């Protein structure tokens, strides 16, 4: 393998790893979203209704 191919391969792998690491970091540091399915509005209701 000549040096131009080796440099191209290393640059391509470096770019792919950098982008993957960036998005992995963003996913790990993202604040949690509030749960839209939460029933916190009716926590004081003790009797469940039958449907």
Order of alpha helices (4+ residues) and beta strands (2+ residues): alpha
